Amino acid sequence: KMSSSIITVMLGSRYSNYCSNIGRTLLIDPPKQVQQMYDTLLGVHDAALKAMVPGKPLKAVYAAAVKYLTDEGKDNLVSSLPKSLGFSVGLDFRDGNLLLNAKSTVPFKAGMVFNLA
């Protein structure tokens, strides 16, 4: 029998000079605390995704993540957020000029592709 585990799977690809990747996390019989933290991270992800709309600045994603944690009473986790919650992908795997961080004022445009990690 397999004991409690967390499995993370990542796959990257390149097609016609364009890059892409996908990641998935699988929880196997997680302890309650692990499941609760995973549920919190899903909430952060959903809040960040809703902020990714044309016209809004990229930094709106980071702000949405912070707001979600604050609204959920998990302010203590804000300092654990990485400097960037994702990046643009396309011809480059990671475009360093289009980061989903707390500072980027570049606006989202229709058709942009991002990795929201």
PyMOL commands that set and color helices and strands:
alter all, ss='L'
color gray80, all
select helices_A, chain A and resi 32-50+59-71+75-80
alter helices_A, ss='H'
color red, helices_A
select strands_A, chain A and resi 5-15+18-28+84-88+95-101+114-116
alter strands_A, ss='S'
color yellow, strands_A
deselect
rebuild
show_as cartoon
